[in-house]
Amino acid sequence: MIFRSRCTRRAVTAVLAGALTLAPAAARAVTAPAAGGSAAAGASGPFRQVFVDEFTHASVDRRYWAVYDNARTAKAHVASNVVTNRGYASLQTRYSAALRRWTTAGMCLCNQRSLRQTYGEWLMRARVSAGDSRVVALLWPSVGWPPEIDFMEMGGRGSQGARRLNTMTVHYGSRAQNFQIHSSEAGNFTTWHTVGVRWTPREIQYLLDGKVTRTITSHVPHQQMWFGLQTAPERHAGPSRPVHFDIDWVRVYAYTG
């Protein structure tokens, strides 16, 4: 079954969520969406589409998305900073006069437990404005940490703050160790791109505009993870200017191999 997001105004706000497992099904071949276009299909190989959201309604669908609301913490996530606008979701960094501080945004595909996965593919069409707050798209474990797979992450300084360099990271080891395998790809991410990650038992592939840009074959996780998006303050500086992290659509595929 494919979950298609249909908007509801149910007032549910969550800061953190659990993890996802998908029932096995017959594999079917699909092709990666073209850069800049609508995503009718996604992965190639033993994958099956299980979720699609094009954010065409007045707010994000809380049956599937948990929206972070922890404004009093260092992360400063505010639920109202996640908005939909002309067919895309926007995660915003902005100043709150009421809180007298800069606030950020986040949401995860956590409220539908059947979308927690071990292996799969996650694709999104995204862009982000230049600024000095961090933006992240990641897979996070339902139990413990690490592992973690960041497939779109940009800090707030230099080429990352200008959104000209995307970094990708696999975190592994113990919490105290937090070993990391880093990759990066250059581009102008202030414009729309299709960004994603393909995760199988043997490897992790990072995807940009339908092409595999990096393949990681060591320290591949083997536990359930969920998909999250966020803006966040930098550790030692910022934010000091508005940022919008826009998501045109999201596609999720289960691994059936």
C-alpha atoms as one frame of an Amber mdcrd trajectory, in Angstrom:
protein
   0.000   0.000   0.000   1.183   3.523  -0.745   0.479   6.124   1.905  -0.508
   9.397   0.274  -0.531  12.439   2.494  -3.935  14.105   2.739  -4.034  17.145
   4.954  -5.785  17.137   8.341  -5.931  19.989  10.840  -5.668  17.668  13.832
  -3.582  19.616  16.361  -0.855  17.147  17.210   2.657  18.401  17.900   5.594
  16.100  18.598   9.257  16.756  19.266  10.628  13.281  18.827   9.294  10.077
  17.366   9.929   6.386  17.023  10.982   4.149  14.140   9.605   2.385  11.052
   9.357  -1.178   9.635   7.737  -2.098   6.367   6.243  -5.437   5.475   7.951
  -7.253   2.611   6.328  -7.129  -0.801   7.059  -8.071  -4.367   9.760  -5.890
  -5.878   9.041  -3.682  -8.836  11.392  -1.582 -10.928  10.933   2.165 -10.903
  13.070   4.976 -12.252  14.507   8.019 -10.521  12.593  11.288 -11.007  14.120
  13.839 -13.330  15.730  16.848 -11.694  13.370  19.747 -11.238  10.248  17.850
 -12.280   7.455  16.191 -10.383   8.383  12.835  -8.898   6.131  10.190 -10.310
   8.618   7.430  -9.537  11.833   6.849  -7.655  14.258   4.013  -7.042  15.427
   1.349  -9.429  15.911  -2.217  -8.271  14.210  -4.129  -5.436  12.167  -1.222
  -4.077   8.466  -0.467  -3.678   6.966   2.988  -3.206   5.167   3.268   0.141
   4.707   7.000   0.723   4.327  10.203  -1.272   3.603  13.757  -0.138   3.425
  16.807  -2.400   2.333  19.285   0.324  -0.613  20.646  -1.615  -2.843  21.368
   1.395  -3.038  24.093   4.029  -0.688  22.374   6.471   1.428  19.247   6.754
  -0.440  16.019   7.414  -0.046  15.194  11.103  -1.098  11.598  10.550   2.410
  11.090   9.165   4.551  14.109  10.095   5.499  14.960  13.666   6.282  18.677
  13.931   8.920  19.694  16.471   7.909  22.161  19.170  10.667  22.725  21.742
  11.134  26.480  21.651  12.596  26.723  25.171  15.514  24.409  24.401  18.775
  25.160  22.612  17.304  23.810  19.359  14.542  26.458  19.498  12.164  24.562
  17.209   8.738  26.203  16.886   5.813  24.341  15.334   4.500  27.434  13.534
   7.797  27.650  11.615   6.670  24.656   9.508   4.280  25.956   6.859   2.986
  24.938   3.451   3.136  27.436   0.606   1.933  26.997  -2.980   2.528  23.257
  -3.069   5.638  22.858  -0.923   6.514  22.676   2.755   8.834  25.323   4.183
  10.896  24.885   7.349  11.793  28.376   8.466  14.378  29.991  10.683  13.055
  33.339  11.923  13.145  35.738  14.834  10.379  35.512  17.435   9.612  38.798
  19.143   7.502  36.962  21.715  10.373  34.647  22.647  13.055  37.287  22.011
  15.203  34.808  20.143  15.795  33.237  16.759  13.731  30.092  16.270  14.047
  27.116  13.919  11.888  24.313  12.522  11.773  20.543  12.213   9.554  17.617
  11.353   9.937  13.881  10.956   8.026  11.133   9.201   7.318   9.521  12.556
   3.602   9.459  13.274   2.880   6.483  11.005   4.758   3.589  12.573   4.501
   1.468   9.455   6.816   3.948   7.720   9.754   3.127   9.959  12.226   1.211
   7.852  15.288  -0.952   7.806  16.741  -0.136   4.361  14.935   1.719   1.606
  15.157   4.890  -0.418  14.187   8.442   0.479  13.934  11.156  -2.175  12.950
  14.796  -1.920  12.971  17.843  -4.163  14.439  20.646  -2.079  16.108  24.040
  -1.972  17.440  26.181   0.880  18.181  29.895   1.153  21.614  31.136   2.159
  22.081  31.911   5.836  23.851  31.098   9.089  21.589  28.357  10.453  22.130
  24.644   9.807  19.803  22.569   7.600  19.620  18.784   7.752  17.815  15.866
   6.086  18.622  12.596   7.838  17.760   9.071   8.885  17.717   8.621  12.666
  17.526   5.322  14.602  14.430   4.406  16.582  16.558   2.882  19.339  19.918
   4.225  20.507  22.414   6.400  18.655  24.490   6.083  16.459  23.863   5.076
  13.676  22.739   8.136  11.741  22.727   8.892   8.027  22.775  12.575   7.026
  22.206  12.917   3.284  21.697  16.675   3.091  23.461  18.818   5.666  24.765
  22.361   5.399  26.145  24.489   8.194  25.930  28.254   8.374  29.425  29.265
   7.329  31.451  29.533   4.136  30.297  27.522   1.125  27.808  25.629   3.287
  26.200  28.845   4.500  26.050  29.997   0.882  24.419  26.580   0.117  27.083
  25.702  -2.424  28.319  22.542  -0.676  26.198  19.661   0.584  27.751  17.272
   3.098  26.711  13.674   3.757  27.738  11.660   6.816  27.389   8.134   8.186
  27.724   8.071  11.988  28.688   4.745  13.584  30.288   3.208  16.667  29.237
   3.933  20.238  27.762   7.206  21.447  31.109   8.122  22.984  33.021   7.234
  19.803  30.673   8.718  17.176  32.906   7.760  14.242  31.958   9.454  10.972
  32.361   8.833   7.243  32.088  12.148   5.402  31.266  12.878   1.768  30.376
  16.086  -0.033  29.027  17.390  -3.323  29.163  20.881  -4.795  26.182  22.636
  -6.343  23.853  25.585  -6.042  21.361  24.301  -3.504  19.473  27.595  -3.366
  17.752  26.205  -6.491  15.623  23.065  -6.694  17.401  19.697  -6.720  16.323
  16.102  -6.202  18.320  14.830  -3.219  18.149  11.377  -1.691  19.696   8.322
  -0.130  19.429   4.638  -1.091  20.193   2.210   1.746  20.531  -1.551   1.295
  22.115  -4.269   3.466  25.440  -3.831   1.653  25.755  -0.111   0.905  24.556
   3.454   1.188  24.274   5.520  -1.990  23.814   9.290  -2.016  21.699  10.600
  -4.891  21.609  13.991  -6.598  19.270  14.696  -9.514  18.837  11.013 -10.308
  22.543  10.119 -10.189  24.562   8.267  -7.559  27.286  10.663  -6.368  28.863
   8.574  -3.575  28.683   4.960  -2.391  29.544   3.867   1.156  30.138   0.148
   1.724  31.521   0.085   5.281  29.651   0.483   8.582  26.240   0.195   6.936
  23.482   0.271   9.607  21.127  -2.676  10.021  18.357  -1.285  12.222  15.149
   0.656  11.798  15.385   4.392  11.150  13.046   7.288  10.476  13.310  10.285
   8.148  13.630  13.818   9.507  14.094  17.396   8.276  15.157  20.423  10.271
  16.833  23.778  10.526  18.909  24.345  13.642  21.168  26.903  15.316  24.885
  26.576  14.786  26.828  25.499  17.832  28.784  28.701  18.387  27.103  31.344
  16.198  23.814  32.231  14.566  21.205  32.239  13.429  21.044  35.942  12.742
  19.027  35.985   9.506  15.924  34.251   8.129  16.314  30.931   6.293  13.746
  28.825   4.479  14.301  25.115   3.753  11.706  24.249   1.109  10.525  20.720
   0.277   8.503  20.340  -2.920   7.798  16.635  -2.447   8.922  13.530  -0.567
   8.954   9.915  -1.803   9.719   6.868   0.327  10.482   3.375  -0.979  10.712
   0.104   0.923  13.560  -2.283   0.227  12.201  -5.658  -0.856  15.379  -7.405
  -1.985
